[in-house]
Amino acid sequence: MLSSSDKDPRDVRHFSEPLVSVVIPAFSASRYIERTLRSAGRQTYRNLEIIVINDGSTDDTAKVVEQVALEDSRIRWLSTANRGVAAARNTGIQEAAGWFVAFLDADDLWHQTKIEKQVNALNRLSPQWAAVYVLHDIINSDDEILRSCRPDVARGYIFARHLTFKYVGNGSALLVRRDVALEIGGFDSSYAAAGIGGCEDLDFELRLAARHLIEVVPERLVGYRQYPGNMSSNHLQMGRGALEVVRRSLAANAQLPQYAARSAINATQKYAFWEFRQARNTYLSLVTIFSILRSEPYFVVRLALEKCLRLIQHCLRLVTTTANGQDPPPLNRLKFDPQIVPSPVERPEETAQFRRYLMRLTAVDAKLSSILEPLGFAPVAINHKPRLRSRTRKADI
């Protein structure tokens, strides 16, 4: 393992706020890494160390990071053999000197107030609250907002609800207490080894939610990039990975009531179905839709009706384009701006059926929380004394 320098990551101890370690795994990320680093470096929360794990890149990632680091002494980088995003994040957690660790993918962006708002949220709570997440916009290669995530949020003990609704949504939205990240074993690299990497962040979140309380800042403070070639665009891998993550989580939490387990399976199968369709894998699409058909036949009926409606709309657009003799005007998309105050997030409309569904899962979480606490699974208080690290531990040269 190679380190960028021998500078002491505790150079910022004069700050009164707790140190936050930003961990950025980077594999051949030279196209976006500069934008990502600058969005981290321009945070209004200044007491940061920014650790880039160069995960066996074959492009100019290291060179770009070195150039940006010349302007920001808080940035340091480590080079390792390519072992996948989970192993890279785990290296970052081990190297981190901060009380809190925030994960940032090498092609994503942060709003400049993200870390400040997350730290303020956790500092107001007891140490039983182990992490805080934010919402996100999905952006393209040019930082343009393609769409916004659905603003469903939950806080507290959210394990059963998170299994179904998967609130966090991506690996760049979470800030967690470092001690808790170590306690739950970090990220699981076995998914990448099995060829189904991409959902390691969901696996980490579920293991976190099974034992700890989680807070939320309900603002879109992450630009989550999707483009051909990045990990989230490997739809086959993402679909298979999500199914395996939920399967393992249910196996590890046998105390979960059957209703909540069935809800999680149904929701994940729907997600996997859309991923398999985008991957154009007919076999897995059919296998998954038949599984959904047995539990939720109305979903398949609605799917067929929506398909017919889209076909009609497509035909109408073709007729309109032919009649006008010109193509429709290009979309004028807003860009994700790390400096502009995000617009308020409106709560989505909920049907009475959905409210009953959510209340039932909330009741499951309340019951699980009351059961787990006497068994010793409730989070323990974290000692807020400074941790000292040997400078020689920073890297193995």
C-alpha positions in Angstrom: 0.0 0.0 0.0 1.3 3.4 -1.0 0.5 6.6 0.8 0.5 10.2 -0.6 2.5 11.7 2.3 3.5 11.4 5.9 1.5 14.4 7.0 -0.4 13.9 10.3 -4.2 13.7 9.7 -4.7 15.3 13.1 -3.3 18.7 11.8 -6.8 20.1 12.3 -7.1 19.4 16.0 -7.5 23.1 16.8 -11.0 22.9 15.5 -13.7 22.7 18.2 -15.9 20.5 16.0 -15.3 16.7 15.8 -13.2 15.6 12.9 -15.1 14.0 10.0 -13.2 11.5 7.8 -14.5 11.5 4.2 -13.7 8.2 2.5 -13.7 8.1 -1.3 -13.1 4.8 -3.0 -11.8 5.5 -6.6 -11.3 3.0 -9.4 -10.3 4.6 -12.8 -12.3 7.7 -11.8 -10.2 10.4 -13.4 -13.1 11.8 -15.4 -15.1 12.9 -12.3 -12.7 12.7 -9.3 -11.7 16.4 -9.4 -15.3 17.5 -9.3 -16.0 15.1 -6.5 -13.0 16.2 -4.4 -13.9 19.9 -4.8 -17.4 19.3 -3.7 -16.0 17.6 -0.5 -13.3 20.3 0.0 -15.8 23.2 -0.3 -18.0 21.9 2.6 -19.0 24.6 5.1 -18.0 22.1 7.8 -14.2 22.6 7.7 -12.8 20.0 10.1 -12.4 17.3 7.6 -9.8 14.8 6.4 -10.4 13.5 2.9 -9.1 10.0 2.3 -9.0 8.7 -1.3 -8.5 5.0 -1.8 -7.0 4.5 -5.3 -8.4 1.0 -5.8 -6.0 -0.3 -8.5 -6.9 2.4 -11.1 -5.5 2.0 -14.6 -6.0 5.7 -15.6 -4.8 9.0 -14.3 -6.8 9.0 -11.1 -3.8 9.2 -8.8 -2.3 12.1 -10.8 -5.6 14.1 -10.6 -5.9 13.5 -6.9 -2.3 14.6 -6.4 -2.9 17.8 -8.2 -6.0 18.7 -6.2 -4.2 17.7 -3.0 -1.7 20.4 -3.7 -4.5 23.0 -3.1 -6.0 21.2 0.0 -3.8 19.8 2.6 -6.7 17.8 4.1 -6.6 15.4 1.1 -4.5 12.3 1.2 -4.6 9.2 -0.9 -3.6 5.5 -0.6 -3.1 3.1 -3.5 -4.0 -0.5 -3.2 -4.6 -3.4 -5.6 -8.0 -3.5 -7.1 -10.2 -5.3 -4.5 -13.6 -3.6 -5.0 -15.6 -0.8 -3.4 -16.3 -2.6 -0.1 -12.6 -3.4 0.6 -11.6 0.2 -0.4 -14.2 1.7 2.0 -13.0 -0.6 4.8 -9.4 0.6 4.2 -10.7 4.1 4.5 -12.5 3.3 7.8 -9.4 1.8 9.2 -7.3 4.8 8.2 -9.8 7.3 9.4 -9.0 9.5 12.4 -12.4 11.1 12.7 -15.3 10.5 15.1 -17.5 10.3 12.1 -17.0 8.8 8.7 -18.8 10.0 5.5 -18.7 7.9 2.3 -18.5 9.6 -1.1 -18.4 7.8 -4.4 -15.7 9.1 -6.7 -18.3 10.3 -9.3 -20.9 11.9 -7.0 -21.3 15.4 -5.7 -22.3 16.9 -2.3 -24.1 20.1 -1.5 -21.7 22.4 0.5 -23.8 22.1 3.6 -24.2 18.3 3.7 -21.6 17.5 6.4 -22.5 20.5 8.6 -26.2 19.5 8.6 -25.4 15.9 9.3 -23.0 16.6 12.2 -25.4 19.1 13.7 -28.2 16.5 13.5 -26.2 13.8 15.3 -24.7 16.2 17.9 -28.2 17.0 19.1 -28.9 13.4 19.8 -27.6 10.8 22.2 -24.8 8.3 21.1 -27.5 5.7 20.5 -28.1 7.4 17.2 -25.4 6.0 15.1 -25.8 7.5 11.6 -27.6 10.2 9.6 -28.6 10.1 5.9 -29.8 12.7 3.4 -31.8 12.6 0.2 -30.4 12.9 -3.4 -30.9 14.0 -6.9 -29.9 11.7 -9.8 -27.5 13.5 -12.1 -25.9 12.7 -15.5 -22.4 13.1 -16.8 -22.9 16.9 -17.1 -24.2 17.3 -13.6 -27.7 17.8 -14.9 -30.5 16.6 -12.7 -32.4 13.7 -14.4 -34.8 13.2 -11.5 -35.1 13.4 -7.8 -35.4 10.5 -5.4 -38.8 9.9 -3.8 -38.8 11.8 -0.5 -39.8 9.0 1.7 -38.0 9.2 5.1 -38.0 7.5 8.4 -36.0 8.0 11.6 -35.2 6.1 14.8 -35.2 2.3 14.7 -36.1 1.7 11.0 -34.9 -1.8 10.2 -38.2 -3.3 9.0 -39.1 -0.2 7.0 -35.7 0.1 5.5 -35.8 -3.5 4.3 -38.9 -2.5 2.2 -38.3 1.2 1.3 -34.5 1.4 1.2 -34.5 5.0 2.4 -30.8 5.8 2.0 -30.6 5.1 -1.7 -26.9 5.4 -2.4 -23.4 5.1 -0.9 -22.8 8.9 -0.8 -25.7 9.9 1.5 -24.6 8.4 4.8 -22.5 9.7 7.7 -21.8 7.2 10.5 -20.0 7.1 13.8 -16.6 5.4 13.1 -16.8 3.1 16.1 -20.2 1.8 15.0 -18.9 1.2 11.4 -16.1 -1.0 12.9 -18.5 -2.7 15.4 -20.8 -4.0 12.6 -17.8 -5.2 10.5 -17.6 -2.5 7.8 -18.6 -3.4 4.3 -18.9 -7.0 3.0 -16.5 -7.6 0.2 -18.0 -11.1 -0.6 -20.5 -9.6 -3.0 -17.8 -8.4 -5.3 -16.1 -11.7 -5.0 -19.3 -13.4 -6.1 -19.7 -11.1 -9.1 -22.7 -9.3 -7.7 -21.1 -6.1 -6.3 -23.0 -2.8 -6.2 -25.4 -3.2 -3.3 -22.7 -3.4 -0.5 -24.0 0.0 0.8 -27.5 -1.5 1.3 -26.0 -4.5 3.1 -24.1 -2.1 5.4 -27.2 0.1 6.0 -29.3 -3.0 7.0 -26.7 -4.3 9.4 -26.5 -0.8 10.9 -30.3 -0.4 11.1 -30.8 -3.8 12.7 -28.9 -2.6 15.8 -28.9 1.2 15.9 -31.0 4.3 15.6 -30.7 6.4 12.4 -31.5 10.1 11.8 -32.3 11.8 8.6 -31.8 15.3 7.1 -34.7 15.5 4.6 -33.0 17.6 2.0 -31.5 16.7 -1.4 -27.8 17.2 -0.6 -26.2 14.5 -2.8 -25.9 14.5 -6.6 -25.9 10.7 -7.3 -24.4 10.2 -10.8 -25.7 7.6 -13.2 -24.2 7.1 -16.6 -23.2 4.2 -18.9 -20.3 2.4 -17.5 -20.5 3.1 -13.8 -21.4 0.5 -11.2 -25.1 1.4 -10.8 -25.5 1.1 -14.6 -24.7 -2.6 -14.4 -28.4 -3.5 -14.0 -28.0 -7.3 -14.0 -25.5 -7.1 -11.2 -27.5 -4.6 -9.2 -30.7 -6.7 -9.4 -29.0 -9.9 -8.4 -27.1 -8.1 -5.6 -30.2 -6.5 -4.1 -32.0 -9.9 -3.9 -28.9 -11.5 -2.2 -28.6 -8.6 0.3 -32.2 -8.9 1.4 -31.9 -12.7 1.5 -28.9 -12.5 3.8 -30.5 -9.9 6.0 -33.6 -11.9 6.5 -31.6 -15.0 7.3 -29.6 -13.0 9.9 -32.8 -11.6 11.5 -35.1 -14.5 12.1 -37.0 -12.5 14.6 -38.6 -10.4 11.8 -42.3 -11.1 11.5 -43.4 -12.9 8.4 -45.4 -9.9 7.2 -42.3 -7.6 7.2 -40.2 -10.3 5.6 -42.7 -10.8 2.8 -43.0 -7.0 2.3 -39.2 -6.8 1.9 -39.0 -9.7 -0.6 -41.9 -8.2 -2.7 -40.3 -4.8 -2.8 -36.9 -6.1 -3.7 -38.3 -8.4 -6.4 -39.9 -5.4 -8.0 -36.7 -3.5 -8.0 -34.8 -6.5 -9.4 -37.4 -6.9 -12.1 -36.8 -3.4 -13.4 -33.1 -3.9 -13.3 -33.3 -7.2 -15.2 -35.6 -5.5 -17.8 -33.0 -2.7 -18.3 -30.3 -5.4 -18.6 -32.5 -7.0 -21.3 -32.3 -10.3 -19.5 -35.5 -12.0 -20.5 -35.0 -15.2 -18.4 -34.5 -13.4 -15.1 -37.2 -10.9 -15.9 -39.7 -13.7 -16.4 -38.6 -15.6 -13.3 -39.0 -12.5 -11.2 -42.3 -11.4 -12.6 -43.8 -14.8 -12.0 -42.6 -14.6 -8.4 -44.3 -11.2 -8.0 -47.4 -12.6 -9.7 -48.0 -15.1 -7.0 -47.9 -12.5 -4.2 -49.1 -9.3 -5.9 -51.1 -10.1 -9.1 -52.5 -6.5 -9.3 -48.9 -5.3 -9.8 -48.6 -7.3 -13.0 -52.0 -6.1 -14.2 -51.0 -2.5 -13.6 -47.6 -3.1 -15.3 -49.5 -4.3 -18.4 -51.8 -1.3 -18.4 -48.9 1.1 -18.0 -47.1 -0.6 -20.9 -50.1 -0.1 -23.1 -50.4 3.6 -22.1 -46.7 4.3 -22.9 -47.2 2.6 -26.3 -50.1 4.9 -27.0 -48.2 8.0 -25.9 -45.2 6.9 -28.1 -47.5 6.6 -31.1 -49.0 10.0 -30.5 -45.5 11.6 -30.2 -44.5 10.0 -33.6 -47.7 11.4 -35.2 -47.1 14.8 -33.8 -43.4 14.8 -34.9 -44.3 13.7 -38.4 -47.0 16.3 -38.7 -44.7 19.1 -37.6 -41.8 17.9 -39.6 -39.4 18.5 -36.8 -38.0 16.8 -33.7 -39.3 17.9 -30.2 -37.1 20.6 -28.5 -34.4 19.2 -26.2 -35.0 19.2 -22.5 -33.7 22.1 -20.5 -32.4 20.5 -17.3 -31.3 22.2 -14.1 -27.8 21.4 -12.9 -26.9 20.1 -9.4 -25.4 23.2 -7.8 -23.4 22.5 -4.6 -23.9 26.2 -3.6 -27.6 26.9 -4.2 -29.9 26.2 -1.3 -31.9 23.1 -2.1 -35.7 23.6 -2.6 -37.9 22.3 0.2 -38.8 18.6 -0.1 -42.5 18.1 -0.1 -44.0 15.0 1.5 -45.4 12.7 -1.1 -49.2 12.1 -1.2 -50.1 8.9 0.5 -53.2 6.7 0.0 -55.0 5.3 3.0 -53.8 1.9 2.0 -50.2 3.0 2.0 -50.6 4.7 5.4 -51.9 1.5 6.8 -49.0 -0.4 5.2 -46.5 2.0 6.6 -48.1 2.0 10.1 -47.9 -1.8 10.2 -44.2 -1.8 9.4 -43.6 1.0 11.9 -45.3 -1.1 14.6 -42.9 -4.0 13.6 -39.9 -1.7 14.2 -41.3 -0.5 17.5 -41.7 -4.1 18.7 -38.3 -5.2 17.4 -36.7 -2.3 19.2 -38.3 -3.2 22.5 -37.2 -6.8 22.1 -33.6 -6.1 21.1 -32.7 -3.6 23.8 -32.9 -6.1 26.8 -30.9 -8.6 24.8 -28.0 -6.2 24.6 -28.4 -5.2 20.9 -29.2 -1.6 21.7 -26.3 0.7 21.0 -23.9 1.5 23.7 -22.7 5.0 24.6 -19.6 6.1 22.8 -16.7 7.6 24.8 -16.0 11.0 23.3 -12.3 11.2 24.2 -9.8 11.9 21.4 -8.3 8.8 19.8 -4.6 9.0 19.2 -2.9 7.1 16.3 0.7 6.3 15.6 1.9 8.1 12.5 3.6 4.9 11.4 0.2 3.2 11.2 -1.0 5.4 8.3 0.3 3.1 5.5 2.3 0.1 4.8 5.0 1.3 2.3 
